[in-house]
Amino acid sequence: MQFEPYRKVAALWRYYDSGELKTRSGVDLASVFARTDERMLSTCRIHEVGIGGPLVDFDGNFVGMNYSGTKERKTPYVRRPSIREFMWFRGMVSVKEEVDEAASARIKIRFGDPGLLMAAGRQYINLLDDMFKKDILRKPLGGFGLEMDRSAYSLASESSKHLASEMDRSVVSLASFNGFAKKFSCTGVFIKSKKCSATILTSASLVRVPGSAHMIDDNLWIEVCLTGGFRVVGILNCYNLHYNVALVDIMGFWHPRTIKIHGHPVTSSMDVIAVGSLFACRKLMAVEGKVLIGKQSKLDCKELCVSTCVITKAGIGGPLIDNDGNFVGMNFYDEEETPFLPRDVIHRLLLNLRAGADDTIVEGLENRWLLPGGTHGNSETIAAIYGNKWPLPEPRFLGYRDIPLPLQKWPLPR
């Protein structure tokens, strides 16, 4: 939408009791040279009921949101680009317009990082866009690093930080949407694929019907956030709900940096690094830990292993690597531990995928099948009764922060 200074606009609001819709016309006083985060004014005088209502031009285009009703002749409002950038940053909707680095940095300063932004200083866990608390790639933030272990970055070795940083071109973040509503987001990693596409290994929770052991949602579409924040459409190639694995393709994406998945089982304790990525802002994260040999995961799948890496839901589907950069497994999430599917199980699934045109299975038990993405309707025949369930902890409110986050004041007229 092309900006026109001093254009005619109208403010709209509706009374709660009567349902009556009211409008007030005026002129947009915003300058074409104004920054997105500057305070904007219009000459539309509104009632208090109109706070939060839209400001539109005479062509019906959304200009902004009125945020104050005053007795003055000018009414302040929040511009459409500022609202769009904030919603993009939070991953609340899929916004196709590019948000440049300057805009991203500006809204980080204004709104904070995704994992730290909580209304009224409230503290939650198990959110989709939580950061890793002991992220070895994140330097301490003065005043805002409230949930992060400030010693994680300084205690981590330079080799570990370098190794995790090298995963930046191999790791992506993904989200599934129903319309414009984001349903799930997680991490994935590039693996070897056909020449005409790039294939991402990730969790089938991305497309799974919540709480179901054997159904995926046909109404979802997938968006992949690449290095640099570029977003492209992903196509579900195949999936296995028993092991909660999915392969997502990006068509026409050439020469991604892939990882190799060997068939060697994980038989000994080792130092490992769990890598994840936030979809909202394409932030790479990593945390150190150890593989716990012999410890059984609380999830149904008996072939899962456990590590001491403390991740968040954003790390689901992300790779677990050793100190030599070798792939160890794919991470899942639990509040008290981090289960992961070991590489030998994933390797077996990929071997069972025939290189033919239909990408169907040629051998193996049913729960070792990778179903093609187009066979969603038949998925209830696979593990419908005995299939593993992959529940996720619901978001929980922990309490209020000891140091409340600074909030911008929006005084109402007396």
C-alpha positions in Angstrom: 0.0 0.0 0.0 1.6 3.3 -1.1 1.9 6.0 1.6 0.2 9.3 0.9 0.8 12.1 3.4 -2.2 14.0 4.8 -4.7 11.4 3.3 -8.3 11.2 4.5 -8.9 8.6 7.1 -11.7 7.3 9.3 -11.7 5.9 12.9 -14.2 3.2 13.7 -15.5 1.8 16.9 -18.5 -0.1 18.2 -20.5 0.3 21.4 -20.7 -2.9 23.5 -24.3 -2.4 24.9 -26.1 -1.2 21.7 -23.8 -2.7 19.1 -23.9 0.6 17.2 -21.0 1.2 14.8 -19.6 4.8 14.9 -17.1 6.5 12.6 -15.2 9.7 12.7 -13.4 11.1 9.7 -10.2 13.1 9.7 -6.7 13.5 8.2 -3.6 11.4 8.8 -0.9 13.6 10.1 1.9 11.0 9.7 4.9 12.1 7.7 6.2 10.0 4.8 9.7 10.3 6.4 8.6 9.2 9.9 10.1 6.1 11.4 7.8 3.0 12.0 8.1 3.3 15.8 7.4 7.1 16.0 4.2 8.3 17.5 1.6 9.0 14.8 -1.5 11.3 15.0 -4.7 11.8 13.1 -7.4 14.4 13.4 -10.1 11.8 14.1 -11.5 12.5 17.6 -12.7 9.2 19.2 -14.5 8.1 22.3 -12.8 5.9 24.8 -14.7 3.0 23.4 -12.7 3.5 20.2 -9.3 2.6 21.8 -8.0 -0.4 20.0 -10.2 0.2 17.0 -9.0 0.5 13.4 -8.0 3.6 11.5 -8.6 3.1 7.8 -8.2 5.2 4.7 -11.1 6.0 2.3 -10.1 3.0 0.1 -10.7 0.6 3.0 -7.0 0.0 3.7 -5.9 -0.6 7.3 -3.7 2.3 8.4 -3.2 1.6 12.1 -4.8 1.1 15.6 -6.1 3.9 17.7 -4.7 3.7 21.2 -5.9 6.7 23.0 -9.2 8.7 23.2 -8.5 12.2 24.3 -10.3 15.6 24.4 -7.6 17.0 22.1 -8.3 17.3 18.4 -5.5 14.8 17.6 -5.7 11.1 18.3 -2.5 9.0 18.5 -2.4 5.6 16.7 0.0 2.7 16.1 1.0 2.3 12.4 0.3 -0.8 10.4 4.1 -1.5 9.7 4.8 -1.5 13.5 1.9 -3.9 14.2 3.0 -6.1 11.3 6.7 -6.2 12.4 5.7 -7.1 16.0 3.4 -9.9 14.9 6.1 -11.2 12.5 8.7 -11.1 15.3 6.4 -13.1 17.6 5.6 -15.7 14.9 1.9 -15.1 15.5 1.2 -14.9 11.8 3.0 -15.5 8.5 3.9 -12.1 7.0 5.3 -12.2 3.5 6.8 -8.7 3.4 10.4 -8.6 4.2 11.4 -7.2 7.6 15.0 -5.9 7.3 17.7 -6.2 10.0 17.2 -2.6 11.1 13.5 -3.2 11.7 14.2 -6.5 13.5 16.8 -4.9 15.8 14.4 -2.0 16.5 11.5 -4.3 17.6 13.9 -6.4 19.7 14.8 -3.2 21.6 11.2 -2.2 22.0 9.6 -5.6 22.7 12.4 -7.8 23.9 13.3 -11.3 22.7 10.5 -13.9 22.1 11.3 -16.0 25.1 11.4 -13.0 27.4 8.3 -11.1 26.3 5.6 -11.9 28.9 2.7 -9.7 29.7 2.9 -7.9 33.1 6.1 -9.7 34.0 4.6 -13.1 34.1 6.7 -16.2 33.8 5.7 -19.2 31.8 7.3 -22.5 30.7 6.6 -24.9 27.9 5.9 -22.2 25.3 6.7 -22.9 21.7 9.1 -20.0 21.3 11.0 -20.3 24.5 14.8 -19.8 24.3 17.3 -22.4 25.7 18.0 -21.2 29.3 21.7 -22.3 29.1 22.3 -21.3 25.5 26.1 -21.4 25.0 25.7 -19.2 21.9 24.0 -16.3 23.6 25.9 -13.7 25.5 24.4 -12.4 28.7 21.9 -9.5 28.3 22.1 -6.7 30.8 18.7 -6.3 32.4 16.8 -8.7 30.1 18.6 -11.9 30.7 16.3 -13.0 33.5 15.8 -16.6 32.6 19.2 -17.4 31.1 22.0 -18.9 33.1 24.5 -16.0 32.7 27.5 -18.4 33.1 26.5 -20.7 30.2 28.3 -18.7 27.5 31.4 -18.1 29.6 31.7 -21.7 30.8 31.3 -23.3 27.4 34.5 -24.1 25.6 35.4 -22.2 22.4 35.4 -25.5 20.5 31.8 -26.2 21.6 30.6 -22.8 20.6 32.4 -23.0 17.3 31.0 -26.4 16.6 27.4 -25.3 17.4 27.8 -22.2 15.3 28.9 -24.3 12.3 25.5 -25.9 12.4 23.8 -22.7 11.4 23.7 -23.6 7.7 22.4 -27.1 8.4 19.7 -26.2 10.9 16.4 -24.6 10.1 13.2 -23.7 12.0 9.8 -24.8 10.8 6.2 -23.9 11.6 2.8 -25.2 10.6 -0.1 -22.9 9.9 -3.9 -23.3 9.6 -4.7 -20.2 7.6 -2.7 -17.5 9.3 -2.8 -19.1 12.8 0.5 -20.8 13.8 -0.2 -24.3 15.2 3.3 -25.6 15.9 6.9 -24.7 15.5 10.1 -26.7 15.9 13.6 -27.3 14.5 14.9 -29.4 11.6 18.2 -30.3 9.9 19.1 -30.9 6.3 19.9 -34.4 5.2 20.9 -36.0 1.9 18.1 -35.8 -0.7 17.3 -35.7 -4.4 19.1 -33.2 -6.6 16.0 -31.1 -7.3 15.0 -30.5 -3.7 16.4 -30.1 -0.2 15.1 -32.5 2.5 14.7 -31.6 6.2 14.5 -34.2 9.0 12.2 -33.0 11.7 9.5 -34.1 14.2 6.1 -35.2 12.9 4.6 -33.1 15.8 4.7 -30.4 13.2 1.8 -31.9 11.3 0.2 -34.2 13.9 -3.3 -33.8 15.3 -2.7 -32.8 18.9 -3.1 -35.8 21.2 -3.4 -38.3 18.4 -1.1 -41.3 17.9 -2.0 -41.9 14.3 -3.5 -38.9 12.6 -2.0 -35.8 11.0 -3.8 -32.5 10.1 -4.5 -32.2 6.4 -5.4 -28.5 6.7 -1.9 -27.3 7.7 0.7 -25.8 5.4 4.4 -25.6 6.4 6.8 -22.6 6.3 10.6 -23.1 6.7 12.8 -20.3 8.1 16.3 -20.5 6.6 19.6 -18.9 7.5 19.2 -15.1 7.3 15.5 -15.2 8.1 14.3 -16.1 4.6 11.1 -18.0 4.6 9.9 -20.6 2.1 7.1 -23.1 1.7 7.8 -26.6 2.8 6.2 -29.8 1.4 5.5 -32.8 3.6 7.4 -35.7 1.9 6.8 -38.5 4.3 6.3 -39.2 7.9 6.2 -41.9 10.6 4.0 -41.2 13.6 5.2 -44.3 15.5 8.7 -42.7 15.8 7.4 -39.1 15.4 9.6 -38.4 12.4 8.8 -36.4 9.3 10.7 -35.4 6.1 9.9 -31.9 4.7 11.1 -30.9 1.2 12.0 -27.5 -0.2 11.7 -27.6 -4.0 14.4 -25.9 -6.0 16.7 -25.4 -3.1 20.3 -26.3 -4.2 23.2 -27.6 -2.2 22.2 -27.2 1.4 24.8 -28.2 4.0 23.6 -31.6 5.0 24.5 -33.9 7.9 25.4 -37.6 7.6 23.3 -40.1 9.5 25.2 -43.3 10.3 23.8 -46.5 11.4 26.0 -47.0 14.4 24.0 -47.3 17.6 24.6 -45.1 20.6 26.2 -47.4 23.1 28.3 -45.2 25.4 28.0 -42.1 27.4 29.4 -39.0 25.6 29.5 -35.3 25.7 26.8 -33.9 23.3 25.4 -30.6 22.1 21.7 -30.1 21.4 21.0 -27.5 18.7 17.7 -25.7 18.1 16.3 -22.6 16.3 13.6 -20.2 17.1 11.1 -19.7 14.3 10.0 -16.2 15.3 13.4 -14.7 14.7 15.6 -17.5 13.3 17.8 -17.6 16.4 20.3 -20.5 16.6 20.6 -22.0 20.1 22.8 -24.7 21.6 23.2 -26.3 25.0 25.7 -28.9 26.3 25.0 -32.2 28.1 25.8 -35.9 28.3 24.1 -39.0 27.0 22.7 -41.1 29.8 23.2 -44.7 28.8 20.7 -47.1 30.3 18.1 -44.4 31.3 14.6 -45.0 30.0 12.6 -42.1 28.7 9.1 -41.5 30.1 7.7 -41.4 26.6 6.1 -44.5 25.0 8.8 -45.2 22.5 11.2 -47.8 24.0 14.0 -47.1 21.6 14.5 -43.5 22.8 17.7 -42.5 24.6 18.1 -39.6 27.1 20.6 -36.8 27.4 21.1 -34.1 30.1 20.7 -31.3 27.6 18.0 -28.9 28.8 16.1 -27.6 25.8 12.7 -26.1 25.2 9.9 -27.0 22.7 11.6 -24.9 20.1 14.4 -27.6 20.0 12.0 -30.4 19.1 13.3 -32.1 15.9 16.7 -30.5 16.3 20.0 -32.5 16.0 22.0 -33.8 18.9 25.7 -33.9 17.9 28.9 -35.1 19.6 32.1 -33.1 20.1 33.3 -34.1 16.6 30.1 -32.8 14.9 28.7 -36.3 14.3 25.0 -36.7 14.3 23.8 -38.6 17.4 20.1 -38.3 17.3 17.0 -36.1 17.0 15.7 -34.3 20.1 12.2 -34.4 21.6 11.0 -32.6 24.7 10.1 -33.3 28.3 10.2 -30.9 31.3 12.7 -33.0 33.3 14.9 -34.6 30.6 15.6 -34.5 26.8 14.7 -37.8 25.1 16.2 -38.3 21.6 15.7 -40.8 18.8 19.1 -42.4 18.2 20.7 -42.2 14.7 20.5 -46.0 14.1 16.7 -45.9 14.3 16.5 -42.9 11.9 19.1 -44.6 9.6 16.9 -47.7 9.5 13.8 -45.6 8.6 15.7 -43.9 5.8 17.0 -47.1 4.4 13.4 -48.5 4.2 12.5 -45.6 1.9 12.7 -46.8 -1.6 14.2 -44.4 -4.2 11.3 -45.0 -6.6 8.8 -42.5 -7.8 6.2 -43.2 -5.2 8.5 -43.2 -2.2 6.8 -46.2 -0.6 8.2 -48.8 1.6 9.7 -52.0 0.3 10.5 -53.9 3.5 10.4 -53.8 7.3 7.7 -53.8 9.9 4.7 -51.4 9.8 6.2 -49.1 12.4 9.3 -48.8 10.3 7.5 -47.3 7.4 7.8 -43.8 6.2 4.4 -42.9 4.7 4.3 -40.6 1.7 2.9 -37.2 2.5 -0.1 -37.7 0.2 -1.4 -40.7 2.1 -2.7 -38.8 5.1 -6.2 -40.4 4.9 -4.7 -43.9 5.3 -2.6 -43.0 8.4 -5.1 -44.5 10.8 -4.2 -47.9 9.6 -0.7 -47.5 11.0 -0.2 -47.9 14.7 -3.8 -47.0 15.4 -4.0 -49.0 18.6 -0.4 -49.8 19.6 1.3 -46.7 18.2 3.5 -44.6 20.4 2.0 -41.4 21.8 4.1 -38.2 22.0 2.4 -35.9 24.4 3.8 -32.4 25.1 3.6 -30.6 28.4 1.1 -27.7 28.3 2.3 -24.2 29.0 2.3 -23.4 32.7 2.3 -20.2 34.7 5.1 -20.2 37.2 4.6 -16.8 38.8 5.7 -13.2 38.5 9.2 -12.1 37.9 11.3 -10.7 40.7 12.3 -7.8 38.3 9.3 -6.8 36.2 10.0 -6.0 32.5 9.7 -2.3 31.6 6.3 -1.5 30.2 5.3 1.4 28.0 2.6 3.6 29.6 -0.7 4.3 27.8 -2.5 6.8 30.1 -6.3 7.2 29.7 -7.9 10.6 29.9 -9.6 11.6 33.1 
